[in-house]
């Protein structure tokens, strides 16, 4: 089975994750796909194929040489984003894209247009896989799964390509930030790994945000507005003041590249009580700590300004910048960079303005840069993936395995 056939097969499994179930995996559909992947891995001839109770699939491609070569790994996630339904995905291939609008759903007038998505024009002449406009596609990250599976098959079919032991893992619930929660690094047993979870062809990432979530609860005092003087404490006014104290220029819509932000993600309440939620992001660890301190200081000021109210702040770190753990072993990035160059792919090394399982895995003892999977416009109905990008990502996996073996034999 080739990478395209695999991808089209996998996206038809409904594996949308869910933050509300508090189980691992968070949805039963992920286990259905996990069982299928386990079956395929056994049929391919990989060894040590396991599926644990939390939905993690692991397997081994044994080394085909007696040379001492580091054990490396490749990781992809099975779930799709809850931002848009992943049920009844109907992928379609657009042959030799002509640079014009692509009608995804005629009746609903859903159109994938280069006017809205100019990056489409980079792939003129290529075959594209698109949605029917009613669901996401699932290239994030079923493209990564298909690429890893196909690369393992290729290495098995081409024993002349020497490689060391390769471990693979397919994880649940990455999209809801829980993909590494039950990842057994010791069992995985690799010296380092790569997540195949990036976007456009060429992406190579080993930096990401430091991340925290903040929740502020505000207890006001509700009094009849006609008799409120000196008595009412309006929780909504306090919430609004809190938001206004944080720099407007440091919101996501005003930042890019290495710039961090405060992002208001939730606000609810009444005069009597209100709740405000932020996510805090910065690539620089010191600036990240300063952001958290600014929010802490702002809440402390409001507590003094409104002493009769109850204002409570909870800040929880979510993940950290993997650069701290990857840079000391930068050779693992160099392998990916060289693999792309040898395959005539221009590496795009840039920071992730987000996080991946690889960030958490890096701090769990498994340095784990991120490599492109090839898709674009993730998490929505306009998601698409160029078929040559799927094929190239598969080749990158094979080439990395080859380069690591060659380097160990010098």
LUMVOKOL-645337 format. One record per residue (C-alpha): residue in one letter; residue number from 1; y, x, z. Coordinates in nm, 2 decimals. Each point is the difference from the previous one (the first is absolute). Example, Ala and Ser with C-alpha at 12.3 -4.5 7.8 and 13.67 -1.06 7.14 Angstrom:
% LUMVOKOL-645337
+----+-----+--------+--------+--------+
: aa :   i :      y :      x :      z :
+----+-----+--------+--------+--------+
:  a :   1 :  -0.45 :   1.23 :   0.78 :
:  s :   2 :   0.34 :   0.14 :  -0.07 :
+----+-----+--------+--------+--------+
This chain:
% LUMVOKOL-645337
+----+-----+--------+--------+--------+
: aa :   i :      y :      x :      z :
+----+-----+--------+--------+--------+
:  x :   1 :   0.00 :   0.00 :   0.00 :
:  x :   2 :   0.34 :   0.14 :  -0.09 :
:  x :   3 :   0.31 :   0.00 :   0.21 :
:  x :   4 :   0.16 :  -0.31 :  -0.17 :
:  x :   5 :  -0.31 :  -0.21 :   0.04 :
:  x :   6 :  -0.03 :   0.09 :   0.36 :
:  x :   7 :   0.37 :  -0.07 :   0.07 :
:  x :   8 :  -0.02 :  -0.34 :  -0.17 :
:  x :   9 :  -0.31 :  -0.08 :   0.20 :
:  x :  10 :   0.15 :   0.10 :   0.33 :
:  x :  11 :   0.32 :  -0.19 :  -0.03 :
:  x :  12 :  -0.19 :  -0.33 :  -0.03 :
:  x :  13 :  -0.11 :   0.04 :   0.36 :
:  x :  14 :   0.24 :  -0.18 :   0.24 :
:  x :  15 :   0.08 :   0.27 :   0.26 :
:  x :  16 :   0.35 :  -0.10 :   0.11 :
:  x :  17 :   0.05 :   0.12 :   0.36 :
:  x :  18 :   0.15 :  -0.21 :   0.28 :
:  x :  19 :   0.20 :   0.11 :   0.31 :
:  x :  20 :  -0.09 :  -0.31 :   0.20 :
:  x :  21 :  -0.37 :   0.02 :   0.03 :
:  x :  22 :  -0.01 :   0.31 :   0.23 :
:  x :  23 :  -0.34 :   0.10 :  -0.13 :
:  x :  24 :  -0.12 :   0.30 :  -0.20 :
:  x :  25 :  -0.02 :  -0.05 :  -0.28 :
:  x :  26 :   0.26 :  -0.27 :   0.02 :
:  x :  27 :  -0.16 :  -0.22 :  -0.27 :
:  x :  28 :  -0.36 :  -0.06 :  -0.10 :
:  x :  29 :   0.06 :   0.07 :  -0.37 :
:  x :  30 :   0.04 :   0.36 :   0.08 :
:  x :  31 :  -0.35 :   0.02 :   0.13 :
:  x :  32 :  -0.13 :  -0.17 :  -0.32 :
:  x :  33 :   0.16 :   0.28 :  -0.21 :
:  x :  34 :  -0.12 :   0.26 :   0.25 :
:  x :  35 :  -0.36 :  -0.12 :  -0.05 :
:  x :  36 :   0.04 :   0.02 :  -0.37 :
:  x :  37 :   0.14 :   0.36 :   0.02 :
:  x :  38 :  -0.28 :   0.11 :   0.23 :
:  x :  39 :  -0.25 :  -0.14 :  -0.25 :
:  x :  40 :   0.17 :   0.18 :  -0.30 :
:  x :  41 :   0.01 :   0.33 :   0.19 :
:  x :  42 :  -0.37 :  -0.01 :   0.07 :
:  x :  43 :  -0.07 :  -0.09 :  -0.36 :
:  x :  44 :   0.22 :   0.29 :  -0.12 :
:  x :  45 :  -0.21 :   0.24 :   0.21 :
:  x :  46 :   0.24 :   0.10 :   0.28 :
:  x :  47 :  -0.15 :   0.08 :   0.34 :
:  x :  48 :   0.08 :  -0.10 :   0.35 :
:  x :  49 :   0.14 :  -0.34 :  -0.11 :
:  x :  50 :   0.12 :  -0.20 :   0.30 :
:  x :  51 :   0.19 :  -0.32 :   0.07 :
:  x :  52 :   0.10 :  -0.04 :   0.37 :
:  x :  53 :   0.08 :  -0.32 :   0.19 :
:  x :  54 :   0.38 :   0.06 :  -0.06 :
:  x :  55 :  -0.05 :   0.00 :  -0.38 :
:  x :  56 :   0.03 :   0.38 :  -0.07 :
:  x :  57 :  -0.21 :   0.12 :  -0.29 :
:  x :  58 :  -0.09 :   0.37 :   0.00 :
:  x :  59 :  -0.22 :   0.20 :  -0.23 :
:  x :  60 :  -0.07 :   0.36 :  -0.10 :
:  x :  61 :  -0.02 :   0.18 :  -0.34 :
:  x :  62 :  -0.21 :   0.30 :   0.09 :
:  x :  63 :   0.11 :   0.35 :  -0.11 :
:  x :  64 :  -0.17 :   0.12 :  -0.32 :
:  x :  65 :   0.04 :   0.37 :   0.08 :
:  x :  66 :  -0.11 :   0.23 :   0.29 :
:  x :  67 :   0.35 :   0.15 :   0.02 :
:  x :  68 :   0.20 :  -0.06 :   0.32 :
:  x :  69 :   0.25 :  -0.26 :  -0.10 :
:  x :  70 :   0.22 :  -0.22 :   0.23 :
:  x :  71 :  -0.10 :  -0.36 :   0.03 :
:  x :  72 :   0.27 :  -0.22 :  -0.14 :
:  x :  73 :   0.05 :  -0.37 :   0.00 :
:  x :  74 :   0.15 :  -0.29 :  -0.20 :
:  x :  75 :   0.12 :  -0.32 :   0.16 :
:  x :  76 :   0.11 :  -0.34 :  -0.14 :
:  x :  77 :   0.05 :  -0.34 :   0.17 :
:  x :  78 :  -0.17 :  -0.33 :  -0.09 :
:  x :  79 :   0.26 :  -0.25 :   0.12 :
:  x :  80 :   0.29 :  -0.14 :  -0.20 :
:  x :  81 :   0.34 :  -0.09 :   0.13 :
:  x :  82 :   0.06 :  -0.34 :   0.17 :
:  x :  83 :   0.34 :  -0.01 :  -0.18 :
:  x :  84 :  -0.17 :  -0.20 :  -0.29 :
:  x :  85 :  -0.34 :  -0.16 :  -0.03 :
:  x :  86 :  -0.28 :   0.22 :  -0.13 :
:  x :  87 :  -0.23 :  -0.30 :  -0.06 :
:  x :  88 :  -0.12 :  -0.08 :  -0.35 :
:  x :  89 :   0.16 :   0.30 :  -0.15 :
:  x :  90 :  -0.03 :  -0.02 :  -0.38 :
:  x :  91 :   0.07 :   0.35 :  -0.15 :
:  x :  92 :   0.08 :   0.02 :  -0.37 :
:  x :  93 :   0.03 :   0.31 :  -0.23 :
:  x :  94 :   0.31 :   0.03 :  -0.22 :
:  x :  95 :  -0.11 :   0.22 :  -0.28 :
:  x :  96 :   0.25 :   0.26 :  -0.14 :
:  x :  97 :   0.30 :  -0.13 :   0.19 :
:  x :  98 :   0.29 :  -0.05 :  -0.25 :
:  x :  99 :   0.29 :   0.04 :   0.24 :
:  x : 100 :   0.09 :  -0.37 :   0.00 :
:  x : 101 :  -0.03 :  -0.28 :   0.26 :
:  x : 102 :  -0.35 :  -0.07 :   0.12 :
:  x : 103 :  -0.06 :  -0.37 :   0.07 :
:  x : 104 :  -0.22 :  -0.02 :   0.31 :
:  x : 105 :   0.01 :  -0.38 :   0.04 :
:  x : 106 :   0.14 :  -0.21 :  -0.28 :
:  x : 107 :   0.01 :  -0.33 :   0.19 :
:  x : 108 :   0.19 :   0.15 :   0.30 :
:  x : 109 :   0.21 :   0.22 :  -0.22 :
:  x : 110 :  -0.11 :   0.32 :   0.19 :
:  x : 111 :   0.09 :   0.30 :  -0.21 :
:  x : 112 :  -0.04 :   0.37 :   0.06 :
:  x : 113 :   0.30 :   0.14 :  -0.18 :
:  x : 114 :   0.13 :   0.35 :  -0.05 :
:  x : 115 :   0.35 :  -0.14 :   0.07 :
:  x : 116 :  -0.11 :  -0.06 :   0.36 :
:  x : 117 :  -0.25 :   0.28 :   0.02 :
:  x : 118 :   0.13 :   0.28 :  -0.24 :
:  x : 119 :  -0.29 :   0.23 :   0.11 :
:  x : 120 :  -0.22 :  -0.21 :  -0.23 :
:  x : 121 :   0.15 :   0.19 :  -0.30 :
:  x : 122 :  -0.16 :   0.32 :   0.13 :
:  x : 123 :  -0.33 :  -0.15 :  -0.10 :
:  x : 124 :   0.07 :  -0.12 :  -0.34 :
:  x : 125 :  -0.30 :   0.03 :  -0.22 :
:  x : 126 :  -0.24 :   0.01 :   0.29 :
:  x : 127 :  -0.25 :  -0.27 :   0.11 :
:  x : 128 :   0.12 :  -0.18 :   0.32 :
:  x : 129 :  -0.18 :  -0.21 :   0.25 :
:  x : 130 :   0.21 :  -0.29 :   0.13 :
:  x : 131 :  -0.03 :  -0.32 :   0.20 :
:  x : 132 :   0.02 :  -0.36 :  -0.11 :
:  x : 133 :   0.32 :  -0.03 :   0.20 :
:  x : 134 :  -0.14 :  -0.21 :   0.28 :
:  x : 135 :  -0.14 :   0.28 :   0.22 :
:  x : 136 :   0.04 :   0.37 :   0.06 :
:  x : 137 :  -0.23 :   0.23 :  -0.19 :
:  x : 138 :  -0.14 :   0.22 :   0.28 :
:  x : 139 :   0.05 :   0.34 :  -0.15 :
:  x : 140 :   0.11 :   0.08 :   0.35 :
:  x : 141 :  -0.26 :   0.13 :   0.07 :
:  x : 142 :  -0.29 :  -0.12 :  -0.21 :
:  x : 143 :   0.11 :   0.24 :  -0.27 :
:  x : 144 :  -0.06 :   0.28 :   0.26 :
:  x : 145 :  -0.35 :  -0.13 :   0.07 :
:  x : 146 :  -0.09 :  -0.03 :  -0.37 :
:  x : 147 :   0.13 :   0.36 :  -0.06 :
:  x : 148 :  -0.20 :   0.15 :   0.29 :
:  x : 149 :  -0.32 :  -0.18 :  -0.10 :
:  x : 150 :   0.03 :   0.10 :  -0.36 :
:  x : 151 :   0.08 :   0.36 :   0.09 :
:  x : 152 :  -0.31 :   0.02 :   0.21 :
:  x : 153 :  -0.20 :  -0.14 :  -0.28 :
:  x : 154 :   0.14 :   0.25 :  -0.24 :
:  x : 155 :  -0.08 :   0.30 :   0.23 :
:  x : 156 :  -0.35 :  -0.13 :   0.04 :
:  x : 157 :  -0.04 :  -0.02 :  -0.38 :
:  x : 158 :   0.15 :   0.35 :  -0.05 :
:  x : 159 :  -0.18 :   0.24 :   0.23 :
:  x : 160 :   0.16 :   0.29 :  -0.20 :
:  x : 161 :   0.32 :  -0.07 :   0.20 :
:  x : 162 :  -0.06 :   0.17 :   0.33 :
:  x : 163 :   0.13 :  -0.15 :   0.31 :
:  x : 164 :  -0.04 :   0.00 :   0.37 :
:  x : 165 :  -0.09 :  -0.29 :   0.23 :
:  x : 166 :   0.22 :  -0.30 :  -0.06 :
:  x : 167 :   0.05 :  -0.28 :   0.24 :
:  x : 168 :   0.15 :  -0.34 :  -0.09 :
:  x : 169 :   0.11 :  -0.29 :   0.20 :
:  x : 170 :   0.12 :  -0.35 :  -0.08 :
:  x : 171 :   0.20 :  -0.15 :   0.28 :
:  x : 172 :   0.12 :  -0.35 :   0.10 :
:  x : 173 :   0.34 :  -0.13 :   0.11 :
:  x : 174 :   0.23 :   0.27 :  -0.13 :
:  x : 175 :   0.26 :  -0.25 :  -0.11 :
:  x : 176 :   0.05 :  -0.13 :   0.35 :
:  x : 177 :   0.02 :   0.35 :   0.15 :
:  x : 178 :  -0.35 :   0.00 :   0.15 :
:  x : 179 :  -0.19 :   0.20 :  -0.25 :
:  x : 180 :  -0.05 :   0.31 :   0.22 :
:  x : 181 :  -0.06 :  -0.19 :   0.32 :
:  x : 182 :  -0.38 :   0.05 :   0.00 :
:  x : 183 :  -0.03 :   0.29 :  -0.24 :
:  x : 184 :  -0.25 :   0.24 :   0.14 :
:  x : 185 :   0.14 :   0.34 :  -0.10 :
:  x : 186 :  -0.29 :   0.19 :   0.16 :
:  x : 187 :  -0.26 :  -0.20 :  -0.18 :
:  x : 188 :   0.19 :   0.04 :  -0.33 :
:  x : 189 :  -0.03 :   0.37 :   0.04 :
:  x : 190 :   0.25 :   0.12 :  -0.26 :
:  x : 191 :   0.24 :   0.29 :   0.04 :
:  x : 192 :   0.26 :  -0.19 :  -0.18 :
:  x : 193 :   0.03 :  -0.31 :  -0.22 :
:  x : 194 :   0.22 :  -0.18 :  -0.26 :
:  x : 195 :   0.09 :  -0.37 :   0.00 :
:  x : 196 :   0.00 :  -0.13 :  -0.35 :
:  x : 197 :   0.27 :  -0.25 :   0.08 :
:  x : 198 :   0.32 :   0.10 :  -0.18 :
:  x : 199 :   0.18 :  -0.17 :  -0.28 :
:  x : 200 :   0.11 :   0.13 :  -0.34 :
:  x : 201 :  -0.19 :   0.28 :  -0.17 :
:  x : 202 :   0.09 :   0.34 :   0.14 :
:  x : 203 :   0.09 :  -0.11 :   0.35 :
:  x : 204 :  -0.10 :   0.26 :   0.26 :
:  x : 205 :   0.12 :  -0.06 :   0.35 :
:  x : 206 :  -0.04 :   0.18 :   0.33 :
:  x : 207 :   0.31 :  -0.13 :   0.18 :
:  x : 208 :   0.06 :  -0.34 :   0.14 :
:  x : 209 :   0.22 :  -0.18 :   0.25 :
:  x : 210 :  -0.02 :   0.03 :   0.37 :
:  x : 211 :  -0.03 :  -0.37 :   0.10 :
:  x : 212 :   0.06 :  -0.22 :   0.30 :
:  x : 213 :   0.02 :  -0.37 :   0.06 :
:  x : 214 :   0.26 :  -0.15 :   0.24 :
:  x : 215 :   0.00 :  -0.35 :   0.16 :
:  x : 216 :   0.30 :  -0.13 :   0.20 :
:  x : 217 :  -0.02 :  -0.31 :   0.21 :
:  x : 218 :   0.32 :  -0.17 :   0.12 :
:  x : 219 :   0.02 :  -0.26 :   0.27 :
:  x : 220 :   0.32 :  -0.19 :  -0.01 :
:  x : 221 :   0.12 :  -0.30 :   0.19 :
:  x : 222 :   0.04 :  -0.34 :  -0.17 :
:  x : 223 :   0.27 :  -0.23 :   0.13 :
:  x : 224 :   0.15 :  -0.31 :  -0.15 :
:  x : 225 :   0.27 :   0.14 :  -0.23 :
:  x : 226 :   0.26 :  -0.24 :   0.13 :
:  x : 227 :  -0.04 :   0.16 :   0.35 :
:  x : 228 :  -0.11 :   0.35 :  -0.10 :
:  x : 229 :   0.31 :   0.20 :   0.10 :
:  x : 230 :  -0.10 :   0.29 :   0.23 :
:  x : 231 :  -0.36 :  -0.12 :   0.00 :
:  x : 232 :  -0.16 :   0.02 :  -0.35 :
:  x : 233 :  -0.17 :   0.32 :  -0.11 :
:  x : 234 :  -0.08 :  -0.04 :  -0.37 :
:  x : 235 :  -0.31 :   0.20 :  -0.08 :
:  x : 236 :   0.07 :  -0.03 :  -0.38 :
:  x : 237 :   0.34 :   0.15 :   0.05 :
:  x : 238 :  -0.15 :   0.30 :   0.18 :
:  x : 239 :  -0.26 :   0.04 :  -0.27 :
:  x : 240 :   0.27 :   0.00 :  -0.27 :
:  x : 241 :   0.21 :   0.25 :   0.20 :
:  x : 242 :  -0.31 :   0.23 :   0.03 :
:  x : 243 :  -0.05 :  -0.01 :  -0.37 :
:  x : 244 :   0.36 :   0.07 :  -0.08 :
:  x : 245 :   0.00 :   0.31 :   0.22 :
:  x : 246 :  -0.26 :   0.18 :  -0.22 :
:  x : 247 :   0.16 :   0.18 :  -0.30 :
:  x : 248 :   0.00 :  -0.23 :  -0.31 :
:  x : 249 :  -0.03 :   0.31 :  -0.22 :
:  x : 250 :  -0.33 :   0.07 :   0.16 :
:  x : 251 :  -0.18 :  -0.31 :  -0.12 :
:  x : 252 :  -0.28 :   0.03 :  -0.26 :
:  x : 253 :   0.21 :  -0.15 :  -0.28 :
:  x : 254 :   0.24 :   0.29 :   0.04 :
:  x : 255 :  -0.24 :   0.30 :   0.03 :
:  x : 256 :  -0.23 :   0.21 :  -0.22 :
:  x : 257 :  -0.18 :   0.33 :  -0.01 :
:  x : 258 :  -0.01 :   0.16 :   0.34 :
:  x : 259 :   0.25 :  -0.25 :   0.16 :
:  x : 260 :  -0.14 :  -0.20 :   0.29 :
:  x : 261 :   0.09 :  -0.35 :   0.11 :
:  x : 262 :   0.00 :  -0.29 :   0.25 :
:  x : 263 :  -0.16 :  -0.30 :  -0.17 :
:  x : 264 :   0.05 :  -0.34 :   0.15 :
:  x : 265 :  -0.34 :  -0.18 :  -0.06 :
:  x : 266 :   0.02 :  -0.30 :   0.23 :
:  x : 267 :   0.26 :  -0.21 :   0.19 :
:  x : 268 :  -0.06 :  -0.34 :   0.17 :
:  x : 269 :   0.12 :  -0.20 :   0.29 :
:  x : 270 :   0.25 :  -0.23 :   0.15 :
:  x : 271 :   0.29 :   0.01 :   0.24 :
:  x : 272 :  -0.25 :   0.03 :   0.28 :
:  x : 273 :  -0.21 :   0.28 :  -0.13 :
:  x : 274 :  -0.03 :   0.22 :  -0.31 :
:  x : 275 :  -0.23 :   0.27 :  -0.14 :
:  x : 276 :   0.09 :   0.28 :  -0.24 :
:  x : 277 :  -0.24 :   0.24 :  -0.17 :
:  x : 278 :   0.07 :   0.33 :  -0.18 :
:  x : 279 :  -0.19 :   0.27 :  -0.17 :
:  x : 280 :   0.14 :   0.35 :   0.04 :
:  x : 281 :  -0.07 :   0.27 :  -0.26 :
:  x : 282 :   0.10 :   0.37 :  -0.06 :
:  x : 283 :  -0.17 :   0.30 :  -0.16 :
:  x : 284 :   0.17 :   0.24 :   0.25 :
:  x : 285 :  -0.17 :  -0.02 :   0.34 :
:  x : 286 :   0.33 :   0.09 :   0.19 :
:  x : 287 :   0.20 :  -0.27 :  -0.19 :
:  x : 288 :  -0.29 :  -0.24 :   0.06 :
:  x : 289 :   0.04 :   0.06 :   0.38 :
:  x : 290 :   0.37 :  -0.04 :  -0.03 :
:  x : 291 :  -0.04 :  -0.34 :  -0.17 :
:  x : 292 :  -0.22 :  -0.12 :   0.28 :
:  x : 293 :   0.25 :   0.13 :   0.25 :
:  x : 294 :   0.29 :  -0.18 :  -0.17 :
:  x : 295 :  -0.18 :  -0.33 :   0.02 :
:  x : 296 :  -0.09 :   0.07 :   0.37 :
:  x : 297 :   0.36 :   0.08 :   0.07 :
:  x : 298 :   0.13 :  -0.31 :  -0.18 :
:  x : 299 :  -0.23 :  -0.22 :   0.20 :
:  x : 300 :   0.11 :   0.17 :   0.33 :
:  x : 301 :   0.37 :  -0.07 :  -0.10 :
:  x : 302 :  -0.08 :  -0.36 :  -0.06 :
:  x : 303 :  -0.18 :  -0.03 :   0.33 :
:  x : 304 :   0.32 :   0.11 :   0.17 :
:  x : 305 :   0.22 :  -0.22 :  -0.22 :
:  x : 306 :  -0.21 :  -0.30 :   0.08 :
:  x : 307 :  -0.13 :   0.06 :   0.36 :
:  x : 308 :  -0.11 :  -0.36 :   0.05 :
:  x : 309 :  -0.23 :   0.01 :  -0.31 :
:  x : 310 :  -0.34 :   0.15 :  -0.02 :
:  x : 311 :  -0.03 :   0.25 :  -0.29 :
:  x : 312 :  -0.32 :   0.19 :  -0.04 :
:  x : 313 :  -0.09 :   0.27 :  -0.26 :
:  x : 314 :  -0.35 :   0.11 :  -0.10 :
:  x : 315 :  -0.04 :   0.29 :  -0.24 :
:  x : 316 :  -0.34 :   0.11 :  -0.13 :
:  x : 317 :  -0.06 :   0.30 :  -0.23 :
:  x : 318 :  -0.22 :  -0.09 :  -0.29 :
:  x : 319 :  -0.06 :   0.32 :  -0.19 :
:  x : 320 :   0.15 :   0.34 :  -0.07 :
:  x : 321 :   0.09 :   0.22 :  -0.29 :
:  x : 322 :  -0.32 :   0.17 :  -0.13 :
:  x : 323 :   0.19 :   0.30 :  -0.12 :
:  x : 324 :  -0.02 :   0.14 :   0.35 :
:  x : 325 :  -0.38 :   0.02 :  -0.03 :
:  x : 326 :  -0.03 :   0.06 :  -0.38 :
:  x : 327 :   0.25 :   0.28 :  -0.04 :
:  x : 328 :  -0.20 :   0.25 :   0.20 :
:  x : 329 :  -0.29 :  -0.05 :  -0.25 :
:  x : 330 :   0.22 :  -0.04 :  -0.30 :
:  x : 331 :  -0.28 :   0.14 :  -0.22 :
:  x : 332 :  -0.15 :  -0.35 :  -0.01 :
:  x : 333 :   0.31 :  -0.13 :  -0.17 :
:  x : 334 :  -0.01 :   0.30 :  -0.24 :
:  x : 335 :  -0.35 :  -0.10 :  -0.11 :
:  x : 336 :   0.13 :  -0.35 :  -0.10 :
:  x : 337 :   0.31 :   0.14 :  -0.16 :
:  x : 338 :  -0.20 :   0.25 :  -0.21 :
:  x : 339 :  -0.26 :  -0.27 :  -0.09 :
:  x : 340 :   0.28 :  -0.21 :  -0.15 :
:  x : 341 :   0.15 :   0.28 :  -0.19 :
:  x : 342 :  -0.34 :   0.10 :  -0.15 :
:  x : 343 :  -0.03 :  -0.36 :  -0.12 :
:  x : 344 :   0.35 :  -0.01 :  -0.15 :
:  x : 345 :   0.13 :  -0.23 :   0.27 :
:  x : 346 :   0.35 :   0.08 :   0.13 :
:  x : 347 :  -0.02 :   0.00 :   0.38 :
:  x : 348 :   0.26 :  -0.21 :   0.17 :
:  x : 349 :   0.02 :   0.14 :   0.35 :
:  x : 350 :   0.22 :  -0.23 :   0.21 :
:  x : 351 :   0.01 :  -0.15 :   0.35 :
:  x : 352 :  -0.16 :  -0.34 :   0.06 :
:  x : 353 :   0.26 :  -0.25 :   0.12 :
:  x : 354 :  -0.28 :  -0.17 :   0.20 :
:  x : 355 :  -0.33 :   0.11 :   0.15 :
:  x : 356 :  -0.36 :   0.03 :  -0.10 :
:  x : 357 :  -0.33 :   0.02 :   0.18 :
:  x : 358 :   0.03 :   0.37 :  -0.08 :
:  x : 359 :   0.29 :   0.03 :   0.24 :
:  x : 360 :  -0.20 :  -0.12 :   0.29 :
:  x : 361 :  -0.31 :   0.19 :  -0.11 :
:  x : 362 :   0.20 :   0.32 :  -0.01 :
:  x : 363 :   0.09 :  -0.04 :   0.37 :
:  x : 364 :  -0.36 :  -0.09 :   0.07 :
:  x : 365 :  -0.12 :   0.34 :  -0.12 :
:  x : 366 :  -0.05 :  -0.07 :  -0.37 :
:  x : 367 :   0.29 :   0.13 :  -0.21 :
:  x : 368 :   0.03 :  -0.25 :  -0.28 :
:  x : 369 :   0.26 :   0.01 :  -0.28 :
:  x : 370 :   0.04 :  -0.29 :  -0.24 :
:  x : 371 :  -0.07 :   0.00 :  -0.37 :
:  x : 372 :   0.10 :  -0.26 :  -0.26 :
:  x : 373 :  -0.24 :  -0.29 :  -0.08 :
:  x : 374 :   0.21 :  -0.10 :  -0.30 :
:  x : 375 :   0.12 :  -0.35 :   0.08 :
:  x : 376 :   0.36 :  -0.13 :   0.00 :
:  x : 377 :   0.18 :  -0.30 :   0.16 :
:  x : 378 :  -0.25 :  -0.02 :   0.28 :
:  x : 379 :  -0.02 :  -0.31 :   0.22 :
:  x : 380 :   0.12 :  -0.25 :  -0.26 :
:  x : 381 :  -0.08 :  -0.20 :  -0.31 :
:  x : 382 :   0.16 :   0.26 :  -0.22 :
:  x : 383 :  -0.24 :   0.27 :   0.10 :
:  x : 384 :  -0.16 :   0.20 :  -0.28 :
:  x : 385 :  -0.20 :   0.31 :  -0.06 :
:  x : 386 :  -0.02 :   0.21 :  -0.33 :
:  x : 387 :  -0.36 :   0.08 :  -0.09 :
:  x : 388 :   0.08 :   0.36 :  -0.08 :
:  x : 389 :   0.13 :   0.04 :   0.36 :
:  x : 390 :  -0.33 :  -0.12 :   0.14 :
:  x : 391 :  -0.18 :   0.24 :  -0.22 :
:  x : 392 :   0.22 :   0.29 :   0.09 :
:  x : 393 :  -0.02 :  -0.06 :   0.38 :
:  x : 394 :  -0.38 :   0.01 :  -0.04 :
:  x : 395 :   0.03 :   0.33 :  -0.17 :
:  x : 396 :   0.22 :   0.14 :   0.27 :
:  x : 397 :  -0.27 :  -0.07 :   0.26 :
:  x : 398 :  -0.25 :   0.18 :  -0.21 :
:  x : 399 :   0.23 :   0.29 :  -0.06 :
:  x : 400 :   0.09 :   0.04 :   0.37 :
:  x : 401 :  -0.37 :   0.03 :   0.09 :
:  x : 402 :  -0.04 :   0.26 :  -0.28 :
:  x : 403 :   0.31 :   0.20 :   0.11 :
:  x : 404 :  -0.11 :   0.01 :   0.36 :
:  x : 405 :  -0.34 :   0.13 :  -0.10 :
:  x : 406 :   0.15 :   0.26 :  -0.23 :
:  x : 407 :   0.24 :   0.12 :   0.26 :
:  x : 408 :  -0.28 :   0.04 :   0.26 :
:  x : 409 :  -0.20 :   0.21 :  -0.24 :
:  x : 410 :   0.27 :   0.26 :  -0.06 :
+----+-----+--------+--------+--------+
